[in-house]
Amino acid sequence: MEKIKLAHTDLEVSRISAGCMGLGGGWEMNTQLTSEHEKQASDFIDAALQENINFFDTANIYARGRSEEVFGRVLAKRPGLREQIVIQSKCGIRWQDDPAGAPQRFDFSERHILDAVDASLKRLHTEYMDILLLHRPDVLWEGEEIARAFESLKKSGKVRYFGVSNQNRFQMEYLQSFLPDPLVANQLQMSLLHSGFAEVGISFNQNSPHYPDGWEGVLEYCRLKGVSLQAWSPLDRGVLLGEDLSKLPENRRKAAELLRQYARVRGVSTDAVALAWLLRHPARIVPVIGTAKPERIASAAKAVKFELSREEWYSLFEAARGLSMP
Ligand SMILES: NC(=O)c1ccc[n+]([C@@H]2O[C@H](COP(=O)([O-])OP(=O)(O)OC[C@H]3O[C@@H](n4cnc5c(N)ncnc54)[C@H](OP(=O)(O)O)[C@@H]3O)[C@@H](O)[C@H]2O)c1
């Protein structure tokens, strides 16, 4: 798989990133990591590397820390692996009862960012994170505090580059105004069924009920500033990919049928076509896939081997939104 150089960095990352949310045994509180979990993580990493996917996306909260931990166990056992891969993690979401009695909340305080990164690095068995993303906007954030945390993490070598997730254009601009270095990424939900990034470009000035709040200028800002766009849940968690389409509403069924049609012509699976739809966008969106199954990583990776035509792209878009172009 082709790699791209991330603007403002010396990182070369694969066009598709492997998301680690499925590692570590799920979201339950008291699950213990077993050798099975470790094998799953190891096979997942191998399957990604096999496809030349070197870009791994995780977060301190995935599987309540166990996703990073199990990934770290594999790293600890395989010297040399760390240098072959790019690790991106996230902080800023805090669980209820952390500490006891506290509500679930967002926390971009200097203290939390610094502590969260230390804990992530320990779990991951690594000295450094390539990219740290702020996971979900904290309403109570202060640009100065975040800037101090980033400066300290950069100085100590614990984090090389910084980015955000789930932020709109103005949040990015606000944060950037405090930082000496450019933000390198924004990770957002983008897919056939979450197509606000595309919808905003066509439904403006149309008095359209589809006009997606919050997406104004996000793509253009990122493209102008060299902020890499990453798509989370790029396959809509498999909604359009199943065998049985009968339960899908009409427009979704049409989109799923088109995915099948385009897949058949190319001899690939439907997940590859759904990813190709994102990859076709000239902003060079990096889909972050969520499966941990080696065979699905292999089928998804085929998405980089072909390009959808403009006609196919718009046909899928139209079917998924359930409305013709204005
Ligand atoms: N920044 C954020 O706020 C945020 C939020 C959510 C996720 N993320 C990141 O994005 C990554 C991907 O998110 P996601 O897991 O929601 O993405 P996704 O790739 O859209 O969904 C993964 C789900 O789809 C299923 N799936 C994949 N291929 C399939 C196929 N061919 N047929 C049927 N089902 C299929 C998988 O099942 P199997 O597991 O059975 O293969 C899995 O349950 C995460 O790992 C995480 O790194 C970030």
The ligand as an SDF file (V2000), in Angstrom:
LIG
                    3D

 48 52  0  0  0  0  0  0  0  0999 V2000
  -12.0760    9.7480   17.2090 N   0  0  0  0  0  0  0  0  0  0  0  0
  -13.1880    9.1670   17.5980 C   0  0  0  0  0  0  0  0  0  0  0  0
  -14.0480    9.7780   18.2620 O   0  0  0  0  0  0  0  0  0  0  0  0
  -13.4100    7.7190   17.2300 C   0  0  0  0  0  0  0  0  0  0  0  0
  -14.6670    7.1200   17.4640 C   0  0  0  0  0  0  0  0  0  0  0  0
  -14.8270    5.7930   17.0960 C   0  0  0  0  0  0  0  0  0  0  0  0
  -13.7750    5.0880   16.5080 C   0  0  0  0  0  0  0  0  0  0  0  0
  -12.5590    5.6940   16.3170 N   0  0  0  0  0  0  0  0  0  0  0  0
  -11.4290    4.9810   15.6640 C   0  0  0  0  0  0  0  0  0  0  0  0
  -11.8850    4.5130   14.4170 O   0  0  0  0  0  0  0  0  0  0  0  0
  -11.6660    3.1140   14.3100 C   0  0  0  0  0  0  0  0  0  0  0  0
  -12.7300    2.5170   13.4650 C   0  0  0  0  0  0  0  0  0  0  0  0
  -14.0130    2.7140   14.0480 O   0  0  0  0  0  0  0  0  0  0  0  0
  -15.1510    1.6280   13.8510 P   0  0  0  0  0  0  0  0  0  0  0  0
  -14.7460    0.3630   14.4790 O   0  0  0  0  0  0  0  0  0  0  0  0
  -16.4230    2.2370   14.2710 O   0  0  0  0  0  0  0  0  0  0  0  0
  -15.0640    1.5100   12.2380 O   0  0  0  0  0  0  0  0  0  0  0  0
  -15.7210    0.6420   11.1170 P   0  0  0  0  0  0  0  0  0  0  0  0
  -14.5880    0.0310   10.3250 O   0  0  0  0  0  0  0  0  0  0  0  0
  -16.7320    1.4690   10.3970 O   0  0  0  0  0  0  0  0  0  0  0  0
  -16.5180   -0.4960   11.8470 O   0  0  0  0  0  0  0  0  0  0  0  0
  -15.9400   -1.6780   12.3220 C   0  0  0  0  0  0  0  0  0  0  0  0
  -17.0650   -2.6550   12.5050 C   0  0  0  0  0  0  0  0  0  0  0  0
  -17.5610   -3.0030   11.2190 O   0  0  0  0  0  0  0  0  0  0  0  0
  -17.5690   -4.3950   11.0720 C   0  0  0  0  0  0  0  0  0  0  0  0
  -17.1460   -4.7410    9.7160 N   0  0  0  0  0  0  0  0  0  0  0  0
  -15.9940   -4.4390    9.1080 C   0  0  0  0  0  0  0  0  0  0  0  0
  -15.9330   -4.9880    7.8720 N   0  0  0  0  0  0  0  0  0  0  0  0
  -17.0950   -5.6400    7.7230 C   0  0  0  0  0  0  0  0  0  0  0  0
  -17.6370   -6.4070    6.6530 C   0  0  0  0  0  0  0  0  0  0  0  0
  -16.9600   -6.5870    5.5220 N   0  0  0  0  0  0  0  0  0  0  0  0
  -18.8680   -6.9490    6.8160 N   0  0  0  0  0  0  0  0  0  0  0  0
  -19.5550   -6.7620    7.9660 C   0  0  0  0  0  0  0  0  0  0  0  0
  -19.0800   -6.0440    9.0320 N   0  0  0  0  0  0  0  0  0  0  0  0
  -17.8640   -5.4920    8.8940 C   0  0  0  0  0  0  0  0  0  0  0  0
  -16.5380   -4.9100   12.0430 C   0  0  0  0  0  0  0  0  0  0  0  0
  -16.8700   -6.2100   12.4690 O   0  0  0  0  0  0  0  0  0  0  0  0
  -15.7100   -7.2540   12.8850 P   0  0  0  0  0  0  0  0  0  0  0  0
  -15.0360   -6.6500   14.0660 O   0  0  0  0  0  0  0  0  0  0  0  0
  -16.4980   -8.4770   13.1950 O   0  0  0  0  0  0  0  0  0  0  0  0
  -14.8250   -7.4180   11.7130 O   0  0  0  0  0  0  0  0  0  0  0  0
  -16.6220   -3.9180   13.1830 C   0  0  0  0  0  0  0  0  0  0  0  0
  -17.6350   -4.3030   14.0930 O   0  0  0  0  0  0  0  0  0  0  0  0
  -11.5950    2.6180   15.7550 C   0  0  0  0  0  0  0  0  0  0  0  0
  -10.8700    1.4190   15.8860 O   0  0  0  0  0  0  0  0  0  0  0  0
  -10.9030    3.7710   16.4160 C   0  0  0  0  0  0  0  0  0  0  0  0
   -9.5030    3.6340   16.2100 O   0  0  0  0  0  0  0  0  0  0  0  0
  -12.3870    6.9980   16.6730 C   0  0  0  0  0  0  0  0  0  0  0  0
  1  2  1  0
  2  3  2  0
  2  4  1  0
  4  5  1  0
  4 48  2  0
  5  6  2  0
  6  7  1  0
  7  8  2  0
  8  9  1  0
  8 48  1  0
  9 10  1  0
  9 46  1  0
 10 11  1  0
 11 12  1  0
 11 44  1  0
 12 13  1  0
 13 14  1  0
 14 15  2  0
 14 16  1  0
 14 17  1  0
 17 18  1  0
 18 19  2  0
 18 20  1  0
 18 21  1  0
 21 22  1  0
 22 23  1  0
 23 24  1  0
 23 42  1  0
 24 25  1  0
 25 26  1  0
 25 36  1  0
 26 27  1  0
 26 35  1  0
 27 28  2  0
 28 29  1  0
 29 30  1  0
 29 35  2  0
 30 31  1  0
 30 32  2  0
 32 33  1  0
 33 34  2  0
 34 35  1  0
 36 37  1  0
 36 42  1  0
 37 38  1  0
 38 39  2  0
 38 40  1  0
 38 41  1  0
 42 43  1  0
 44 45  1  0
 44 46  1  0
 46 47  1  0
M  CHG  2   8   1  16  -1
M  END
$$$$
